Amino acid sequence: MEEIDKNRLIKDYLTGVDLSGANLQGINLSWANLSKANLSGCNLSYTDLSWANLSYANLSNCNLNNAILQRSCLNKTKLTNVDFNDANVINARFADNQGINDELKNTLIQRGAFFDN
C-alpha cells in the first residue's frame, strides 16, 4: 500500500476555503486545489503556487510579490489590486479575470504568462 503524503492530502482539500487576510508568506502550496477559495487580502509573497488551481478564486488585494505561479491556473480568478511584483508567472494560465488591465496583462505576457481571452 502506498504511503499517504499528508501535506499533499491537506492541499487537496482547499477548494472553497476562506483564508481571507491570512499570512501565507513562503508556504509551499504547489499543486494545491484552491479553486473557489477566498484568499482576498492574503500575504502570498514568496509562496510556491506552481501548478496550483486558482480558478474562480478571489485573490483581490493579495500580495504575490516574488510568488511562484509557474503553470498555475488562474481562469476567472478575481485579481483586483494584486501585487505581482517579481512573481514568476512562466506558463501561468489566465482567462476572464477581474482586475487585469491591458498594461498588467501585457506585462504578465512579457514575463511568460498566457491569456486565453
DSSP file (Angstrom, degrees, kcal/mol; ACC not computed):
  #  RESIDUE AA STRUCTURE BP1 BP2  ACC     N-H-->O    O-->H-N    N-H-->O    O-->H-N    TCO  KAPPA ALPHA  PHI   PSI    X-CA   Y-CA   Z-CA
    1    1 A M              0   0    0      0, 0.0     2,-0.1     0, 0.0     0, 0.0   0.000 360.0 360.0 360.0 138.2    0.0    0.0    0.0
    2    2 A E        -     0   0    0      1,-0.1     2,-0.3     0, 0.0     0, 0.0  -0.398 360.0-115.7 -70.0 142.3    1.3    3.5   -0.9
    3    3 A E        -     0   0    0     -2,-0.1     2,-0.4     1,-0.1    -1,-0.1  -0.606  31.5-122.6 -75.2 138.2    2.2    5.8    1.9
    4    4 A I        -     0   0    0     -2,-0.3     2,-1.0     1,-0.0     3,-0.1  -0.699  11.3-136.0 -86.7 129.7    0.0    8.9    2.0
    5    5 A D     >  -     0   0    0     -2,-0.4     4,-2.4     1,-0.2     5,-0.2  -0.762  15.8-163.0 -83.4 104.3    1.7   12.3    1.7
    6    6 A K  H  > S+     0   0    0     -2,-1.0     4,-2.4     1,-0.2     5,-0.2   0.869  87.2  53.5 -60.9 -39.2   -0.1   14.3    4.5
    7    7 A N  H  > S+     0   0    0      1,-0.2     4,-1.9     2,-0.2    -1,-0.2   0.912 111.4  46.1 -62.4 -40.8    1.0   17.6    3.1
    8    8 A R  H  > S+     0   0    0      2,-0.2     4,-1.7     1,-0.2    -2,-0.2   0.893 110.1  53.9 -67.8 -39.7   -0.4   16.7   -0.3
    9    9 A L  H  X S+     0   0    0     -4,-2.4     4,-0.6     1,-0.2    -2,-0.2   0.916 108.3  49.3 -61.3 -44.1   -3.7   15.4    1.2
   10   10 A I  H >< S+     0   0    0     -4,-2.4     3,-1.3     1,-0.2    -1,-0.2   0.918 109.2  52.7 -61.2 -43.7   -4.2   18.7    3.1
   11   11 A K  H >< S+     0   0    0     -4,-1.9    22,-1.3     1,-0.3     3,-1.0   0.823 100.8  62.3 -61.9 -32.0   -3.6   20.7   -0.1
   12   12 A D  H 3< S+     0   0    0     -4,-1.7     3,-0.3     1,-0.3    -1,-0.3   0.681  99.7  55.3 -69.5 -16.9   -6.2   18.6   -2.0
   13   13 A Y  T << S+     0   0    0     -3,-1.3    -1,-0.3    -4,-0.6    -2,-0.1  -0.127  74.9  98.2-110.8  36.8   -9.0   19.8    0.3
   14   14 A L    X   +     0   0    0     -3,-1.0     3,-1.7    19,-0.5     2,-0.2   0.315  44.7 131.7-104.8   7.2   -8.7   23.6    0.0
   15   15 A T  T 3  S-     0   0    0     -3,-0.3    21,-0.2     1,-0.3    19,-0.1  -0.426  84.3  -1.4 -61.5 125.8  -11.4   24.1   -2.6
   16   16 A G  T 3  S+     0   0    0     19,-2.1    -1,-0.3     1,-0.2    20,-0.1   0.522  93.0 153.5  74.7   5.6  -13.7   26.9   -1.5
   17   17 A V    <   -     0   0    0     -3,-1.7    21,-2.6    18,-0.2     2,-0.8  -0.341  43.6-130.9 -68.9 148.5  -11.8   27.6    1.8
   18   18 A D  B     +a   38   0A   0     19,-0.2    21,-0.2     1,-0.1    -1,-0.1  -0.878  43.7 150.0-103.4 103.9  -11.9   31.1    3.3
   19   19 A L    >   +     0   0    0     19,-2.6     3,-2.2    -2,-0.8    20,-0.1   0.004  20.7 161.0-116.9  25.1   -8.4   32.2    4.1
   20   20 A S  T 3   +     0   0    0     18,-0.3    21,-0.2     1,-0.3    19,-0.1  -0.199  68.8   8.3 -55.0 133.3   -9.0   35.9    3.6
   21   21 A G  T 3  S+     0   0    0     19,-2.1    -1,-0.3     1,-0.2    20,-0.1   0.444  93.6 145.4  78.6   1.0   -6.4   38.1    5.3
   22   22 A A    <   -     0   0    0     -3,-2.2    21,-2.3    18,-0.2     2,-0.9  -0.359  52.8-126.7 -74.0 150.3   -4.2   35.2    6.2
   23   23 A N  B     +e   43   0B   0     19,-0.2    21,-0.1     1,-0.1    -1,-0.1  -0.851  41.1 158.4 -95.6 102.5   -0.4   35.4    6.2
   24   24 A L    >   +     0   0    0     19,-2.1     3,-1.9    -2,-0.9    -1,-0.1   0.013  16.3 158.7-111.8  24.7    0.7   32.6    4.0
   25   25 A Q  T 3   +     0   0    0      1,-0.3    21,-0.2    22,-0.1    19,-0.1  -0.256  69.4   0.5 -56.1 128.2    4.1   34.0    3.1
   26   26 A G  T 3  S+     0   0    0     19,-1.8    -1,-0.3     1,-0.2    21,-0.1   0.496  91.6 145.4  76.4   4.8    6.6   31.4    2.0
   27   27 A I    <   -     0   0    0     -3,-1.9    21,-2.1    18,-0.2     2,-0.9  -0.457  52.6-123.0 -75.1 146.7    4.2   28.4    2.2
   28   28 A N  B     +h   48   0C   0     19,-0.2    21,-0.1     1,-0.1    -1,-0.1  -0.822  44.9 154.8 -91.5 105.8    4.5   25.6   -0.3
   29   29 A L    >   +     0   0    0     19,-2.6     3,-2.0    -2,-0.9    -1,-0.1  -0.015  18.0 151.0-117.0  26.1    1.1   25.3   -2.0
   30   30 A S  T 3  S+     0   0    0      1,-0.3    21,-0.2    22,-0.1     3,-0.1  -0.353  73.0   9.6 -61.2 139.9    2.3   23.8   -5.2
   31   31 A W  T 3  S+     0   0    0     19,-2.2    -1,-0.3     1,-0.2    20,-0.1   0.481  94.2 149.8  68.3   5.9   -0.3   21.5   -6.8
   32   32 A A    <   -     0   0    0     -3,-2.0    21,-2.6    18,-0.2     2,-1.0  -0.397  48.8-132.6 -69.5 144.0   -2.9   22.8   -4.3
   33   33 A N  B     +k   53   0D   0    -22,-1.3   -19,-0.5    19,-0.2    21,-0.1  -0.836  41.1 156.2 -97.1  98.3   -6.5   22.9   -5.4
   34   34 A L    >   +     0   0    0     19,-2.3     3,-2.0    -2,-1.0    -1,-0.1   0.005  16.4 150.6-110.0  24.4   -7.6   26.4   -4.3
   35   35 A S  T 3  S+     0   0    0      1,-0.3   -19,-2.1    22,-0.1    21,-0.2  -0.344  73.5   6.7 -61.8 139.2  -10.4   26.8   -6.8
   36   36 A K  T 3  S+     0   0    0     19,-1.9    -1,-0.3     1,-0.2    21,-0.1   0.565  96.6 146.6  64.8  11.9  -13.2   29.0   -5.5
   37   37 A A    <   -     0   0    0     -3,-2.0    21,-2.7    18,-0.2     2,-0.9  -0.471  51.3-129.3 -76.5 148.8  -11.1   29.8   -2.4
   38   38 A N  B     +ab  18  58A   0    -21,-2.6   -19,-2.6    19,-0.2   -18,-0.3  -0.868  43.1 153.5 -98.7 103.4  -11.4   33.3   -0.8
   39   39 A L    >   +     0   0    0     19,-2.4     3,-1.9    -2,-0.9   -18,-0.2   0.076  19.0 150.9-113.9  19.7   -7.8   34.5   -0.5
   40   40 A S  T 3  S+     0   0    0      1,-0.3   -19,-2.1    18,-0.1    21,-0.2  -0.268  70.5   9.3 -59.6 135.9   -8.6   38.2   -0.6
   41   41 A G  T 3  S+     0   0    0     19,-2.5    -1,-0.3     1,-0.2    21,-0.1   0.562  94.4 147.8  74.0   8.9   -6.1   40.3    1.3
   42   42 A C    <   -     0   0    0     -3,-1.9    21,-2.3    18,-0.3     2,-0.9  -0.415  52.0-128.5 -76.1 150.1   -3.7   37.4    1.8
   43   43 A N  B     +ef  23  63B   0    -21,-2.3   -19,-2.1    19,-0.2    21,-0.1  -0.885  39.9 159.7 -94.2 105.1    0.1   37.8    2.0
   44   44 A L    >   +     0   0    0     19,-2.3     3,-1.8    -2,-0.9    -1,-0.1   0.058  19.4 144.6-112.0  21.1    1.2   35.2   -0.5
   45   45 A S  T 3  S+     0   0    0      1,-0.3   -19,-1.8    22,-0.1    21,-0.2  -0.371  75.0   5.9 -64.7 140.3    4.6   36.7   -1.1
   46   46 A Y  T 3  S+     0   0    0     19,-1.6     2,-0.3     1,-0.2    -1,-0.3   0.621  97.3 143.8  62.0  15.7    7.4   34.1   -1.7
   47   47 A T    <   -     0   0    0     -3,-1.8    21,-2.7    18,-0.2     2,-0.9  -0.661  52.9-128.3 -86.4 138.9    4.7   31.4   -1.7
   48   48 A D  B     +hi  28  68C   0    -21,-2.1   -19,-2.6    -2,-0.3    21,-0.1  -0.787  40.7 157.2 -89.2 106.7    5.1   28.4   -4.1
   49   49 A L    >   +     0   0    0     19,-3.0     3,-1.9    -2,-0.9    -1,-0.1   0.001  19.3 150.3-114.1  23.9    1.8   28.2   -6.0
   50   50 A S  T 3  S+     0   0    0      1,-0.3   -19,-2.2    22,-0.1   -18,-0.2  -0.354  74.4   3.2 -63.3 138.2    3.3   26.3   -9.0
   51   51 A W  T 3  S+     0   0    0     19,-2.3    -1,-0.3   -21,-0.2    21,-0.1   0.553  97.9 148.1  63.0  10.6    0.8   24.0  -10.7
   52   52 A A    <   -     0   0    0     -3,-1.9    21,-2.7    18,-0.2     2,-0.8  -0.441  50.2-129.0 -75.3 148.2   -1.9   25.3   -8.3
   53   53 A N  B     +kl  33  73D   0    -21,-2.6   -19,-2.3    19,-0.2    21,-0.1  -0.877  38.7 159.4 -97.5 107.7   -5.6   25.5   -9.4
   54   54 A L    >   +     0   0    0     19,-2.9     3,-1.8    -2,-0.8    -1,-0.1   0.069  20.3 146.5-113.4  20.2   -6.7   29.0   -8.5
   55   55 A S  T 3  S+     0   0    0      1,-0.3   -19,-1.9    18,-0.1   -18,-0.2  -0.346  74.1   3.2 -64.7 139.0   -9.7   29.1  -10.9
   56   56 A Y  T 3  S+     0   0    0     19,-1.9    -1,-0.3   -21,-0.2    21,-0.2   0.538  99.9 138.0  63.3   9.6  -12.7   31.1   -9.7
   57   57 A A    <   -     0   0    0     -3,-1.8    21,-2.6    18,-0.2     2,-0.7  -0.413  56.5-123.8 -79.8 160.1  -10.7   32.1   -6.5
   58   58 A N  B     +bc  38  78A   0    -21,-2.7   -19,-2.4    19,-0.2   -18,-0.1  -0.914  38.9 159.4-107.1 108.0  -10.7   35.6   -5.1
   59   59 A L    >   +     0   0    0     19,-2.5     3,-1.6    -2,-0.7   -18,-0.1   0.107  21.1 150.9-110.8  19.1   -7.2   37.0   -4.8
   60   60 A S  T 3  S+     0   0    0      1,-0.3   -19,-2.5   -20,-0.1   -18,-0.3  -0.231  71.2   7.6 -55.3 137.5   -8.2   40.7   -4.6
   61   61 A N  T 3  S+     0   0    0     19,-2.9    -1,-0.3   -21,-0.2     2,-0.2   0.725  95.8 150.0  62.7  25.2   -5.8   42.8   -2.7
   62   62 A C    <   -     0   0    0     -3,-1.6    21,-2.4    18,-0.3     2,-0.8  -0.578  48.3-131.6 -87.4 151.0   -3.3   40.0   -2.4
   63   63 A N  B     +fg  43  83B   0    -21,-2.3   -19,-2.3    -2,-0.2    21,-0.1  -0.907  32.9 164.4 -99.2 108.3    0.5   40.4   -2.1
   64   64 A L    >   +     0   0    0     19,-2.1     3,-2.3    -2,-0.8     2,-0.1   0.023  18.7 154.0-109.1  23.7    2.0   37.9   -4.7
   65   65 A N  T 3  S-     0   0    0      1,-0.3   -19,-1.6   -20,-0.1    21,-0.2  -0.357  77.5  -6.6 -57.1 122.4    5.4   39.6   -4.6
   66   66 A N  T 3  S+     0   0    0     19,-2.0    -1,-0.3   -21,-0.2    21,-0.2   0.639  97.7 150.8  63.4  17.0    8.0   37.0   -5.5
   67   67 A A    <   -     0   0    0     -3,-2.3    21,-2.9    18,-0.2     2,-0.7  -0.413  48.6-123.3 -73.6 156.1    5.4   34.2   -5.5
   68   68 A I  B     +ij  48  88C   0    -21,-2.7   -19,-3.0    19,-0.2    21,-0.1  -0.908  39.4 160.9-103.9 111.8    5.9   31.2   -7.8
   69   69 A L    >   +     0   0    0     19,-3.2     3,-2.2    -2,-0.7   -18,-0.1   0.096  16.3 155.5-115.7  19.0    2.9   30.9  -10.1
   70   70 A Q  T 3  S-     0   0    0      1,-0.3   -19,-2.3    18,-0.2   -18,-0.2  -0.250  76.3  -8.5 -54.0 127.8    4.6   28.7  -12.8
   71   71 A R  T 3  S+     0   0    0     19,-1.5    -1,-0.3   -21,-0.2    21,-0.2   0.642  97.2 147.3  59.7  18.1    2.0   26.6  -14.6
   72   72 A S    <   -     0   0    0     -3,-2.2    21,-2.9    18,-0.2     2,-0.6  -0.476  48.8-123.4 -80.2 158.2   -0.8   27.6  -12.2
   73   73 A C  E     +lm  53  93D   0    -21,-2.7   -19,-2.9    19,-0.2    21,-0.2  -0.910  33.8 166.9-106.5 117.3   -4.4   28.0  -13.5
   74   74 A L  E >   + m   0  94D   0     19,-3.4     3,-1.3    -2,-0.6    21,-0.8  -0.185  17.5 155.9-121.1  38.9   -5.9   31.4  -12.8
   75   75 A N  E 3  S- m   0  95D   0      1,-0.3   -19,-1.9    19,-0.2   -18,-0.2  -0.532  76.5  -5.9 -71.5 127.3   -9.0   31.2  -15.0
   76   76 A K  T 3  S+     0   0    0     19,-3.9     2,-0.3    -2,-0.3    -1,-0.3   0.724  94.9 155.0  60.4  25.2  -11.8   33.5  -13.9
   77   77 A T    <   -     0   0    0     -3,-1.3     2,-0.6    18,-0.3    21,-0.6  -0.650  48.6-120.4 -81.8 136.7   -9.8   34.5  -10.8
   78   78 A K  B     +cd  58  98A   0    -21,-2.6   -19,-2.5    -2,-0.3    21,-0.2  -0.694  38.6 169.1 -79.4 120.6  -10.5   37.9   -9.2
   79   79 A L    >   +     0   0    0     19,-3.0     3,-1.1    -2,-0.6     2,-0.3  -0.096  11.2 152.4-128.1  34.0   -7.3   39.8   -9.3
   80   80 A T  T 3  S-     0   0    0      1,-0.3   -19,-2.9    20,-0.1   -18,-0.3  -0.514  77.2  -3.4 -70.5 129.3   -8.2   43.4   -8.4
   81   81 A N  T 3  S+     0   0    0     18,-0.3     2,-0.4    -2,-0.3    -1,-0.3   0.832  90.4 160.8  58.7  37.6   -5.3   45.3   -6.7
   82   82 A V    <   -     0   0    0     -3,-1.1     2,-0.8    17,-0.2    -1,-0.2  -0.739  38.2-135.7 -90.6 137.0   -3.0   42.3   -6.8
   83   83 A D  B     +g   63   0B   0    -21,-2.4   -19,-2.1    -2,-0.4    -1,-0.0  -0.826  28.7 169.8 -93.4 105.9    0.8   42.9   -6.4
   84   84 A F    >   +     0   0    0     -2,-0.8     3,-2.4   -21,-0.1    -1,-0.1   0.158  20.4 153.2 -97.8  16.3    2.5   40.7   -9.0
   85   85 A N  T 3  S-     0   0    0      1,-0.3   -19,-2.0   -20,-0.1   -18,-0.2  -0.267  78.4 -13.7 -55.8 120.4    5.9   42.4   -8.4
   86   86 A D  T 3  S+     0   0    0    -21,-0.2    -1,-0.3     1,-0.2     2,-0.2   0.628  95.4 153.2  61.0  16.7    8.7   39.9   -9.3
   87   87 A A    <   -     0   0    0     -3,-2.4     2,-0.8   -21,-0.2    -1,-0.2  -0.534  49.7-122.0 -73.1 142.7    6.2   37.0   -9.3
   88   88 A N  B     +j   68   0C   0    -21,-2.9   -19,-3.2    -2,-0.2   -18,-0.2  -0.785  41.4 163.6 -86.6 109.0    7.2   34.0  -11.5
   89   89 A V    >   +     0   0    0     -2,-0.8     3,-2.3    22,-0.4    25,-0.2   0.106  13.4 150.8-114.2  19.5    4.3   33.7  -14.0
   90   90 A I  T 3  S-     0   0    0      1,-0.3   -19,-1.5    23,-0.1    23,-0.2  -0.358  81.0  -6.5 -60.0 123.8    6.0   31.5  -16.6
   91   91 A N  T 3  S+     0   0    0     21,-2.8    -1,-0.3     1,-0.2     2,-0.2   0.614  93.7 149.9  63.5  15.7    3.4   29.3  -18.3
   92   92 A A    <   -     0   0    0     -3,-2.3    22,-3.0   -21,-0.2     2,-0.5  -0.576  41.8-133.4 -72.9 143.3    0.7   30.5  -15.8
   93   93 A R  E     +mn  73 114D   0    -21,-2.9   -19,-3.4    -2,-0.2     2,-0.3  -0.886  25.7 179.2-107.9 126.5   -2.8   30.5  -17.5
   94   94 A F  E     +mn  74 115D   0     20,-2.8    22,-2.7    -2,-0.5     2,-0.3  -0.918   5.8 163.5-120.8 148.1   -5.1   33.4  -17.1
   95   95 A A  E     -m   75   0D   0    -21,-0.8   -19,-3.9    -2,-0.3   -18,-0.3  -0.881  63.1  -5.6-163.6 135.2   -8.6   33.9  -18.6
   96   96 A D  S    S+     0   0    0     -2,-0.3     2,-0.4     1,-0.2    19,-0.0   0.887  80.4 174.5  51.7  50.6  -11.6   36.2  -17.9
   97   97 A N    >   -     0   0    0    -21,-0.1     3,-0.8     3,-0.1     2,-0.3  -0.736  29.8-135.5 -95.0 134.2  -10.0   37.9  -14.9
   98   98 A Q  B 3  S+d   78   0A   0    -21,-0.6   -19,-3.0    -2,-0.4     3,-0.1  -0.665  90.5  27.0 -76.0 138.6  -11.5   40.8  -13.0
   99   99 A G  T 3  S+     0   0    0     -2,-0.3     2,-0.7     1,-0.2   -18,-0.3   0.463  85.4 119.7  92.9   1.1   -8.9   43.4  -12.2
  100  100 A I    <   -     0   0    0     -3,-0.8    -1,-0.2   -20,-0.1     2,-0.1  -0.885  42.6-168.4-102.6 112.0   -6.4   42.8  -15.0
  101  101 A N     >  -     0   0    0     -2,-0.7     4,-2.7    -3,-0.1     5,-0.2  -0.442  38.2 -99.2 -89.7 172.3   -6.0   45.9  -17.2
  102  102 A D  H  > S+     0   0    0      1,-0.2     4,-2.6     2,-0.2     5,-0.2   0.865 121.2  53.8 -61.2 -38.0   -4.2   45.9  -20.6
  103  103 A E  H  > S+     0   0    0      2,-0.2     4,-2.1     1,-0.2    -1,-0.2   0.943 112.8  42.2 -63.2 -47.9   -1.0   47.2  -19.1
  104  104 A L  H  > S+     0   0    0      2,-0.2     4,-2.7     1,-0.2     5,-0.2   0.909 113.1  54.3 -65.1 -41.7   -0.8   44.5  -16.5
  105  105 A K  H  X S+     0   0    0     -4,-2.7     4,-2.3     1,-0.2    -2,-0.2   0.934 109.9  46.6 -57.0 -47.7   -1.8   41.8  -19.0
  106  106 A N  H  X S+     0   0    0     -4,-2.6     4,-2.3     1,-0.2    -1,-0.2   0.883 111.5  51.7 -63.7 -38.8    1.0   42.8  -21.4
  107  107 A T  H  X S+     0   0    0     -4,-2.1     4,-1.2     2,-0.2    -1,-0.2   0.926 110.9  47.3 -62.6 -45.1    3.5   42.8  -18.5
  108  108 A L  H  <>S+     0   0    0     -4,-2.7     5,-2.6     1,-0.2    -2,-0.2   0.886 110.8  51.9 -65.6 -38.5    2.5   39.3  -17.4
  109  109 A I  H ><5S+     0   0    0     -4,-2.3     3,-1.8     1,-0.2    -1,-0.2   0.915 107.1  53.0 -62.9 -42.8    2.6   38.1  -21.0
  110  110 A Q  H 3<5S+     0   0    0     -4,-2.3    -1,-0.2     1,-0.3    -2,-0.2   0.794 107.4  53.1 -62.0 -27.4    6.2   39.5  -21.4
  111  111 A R  T 3<5S-     0   0    0     -4,-1.2   -22,-0.4    -5,-0.1    -1,-0.3   0.346 133.0 -88.5 -92.3   6.0    7.1   37.6  -18.3
  112  112 A G  T < 5S+     0   0    0     -3,-1.8   -21,-2.8     1,-0.3    -3,-0.2   0.474  79.8 136.9 109.1   2.9    5.8   34.3  -19.7
  113  113 A A      < -     0   0    0     -5,-2.6     2,-0.4   -23,-0.2    -1,-0.3  -0.409  42.3-138.5 -79.6 159.5    2.1   34.1  -18.8
  114  114 A F  E     -n   93   0D   0    -22,-3.0   -20,-2.8   -25,-0.2     2,-0.5  -0.953   8.0-158.7-118.3 138.4   -0.6   33.0  -21.2
  115  115 A F  E     -n   94   0D   0     -2,-0.4   -20,-0.2   -22,-0.2   -22,-0.1  -0.979   5.6-162.6-117.4 125.2   -4.1   34.6  -21.6
  116  116 A D              0   0    0    -22,-2.7   -21,-0.2    -2,-0.5    -1,-0.1   0.273 360.0 360.0 -89.7  10.5   -6.8   32.5  -23.1
  117  117 A N              0   0    0    -23,-0.2    -1,-0.2     0, 0.0   -22,-0.1   0.354 360.0 360.0-130.6 360.0   -9.0   35.5  -23.9
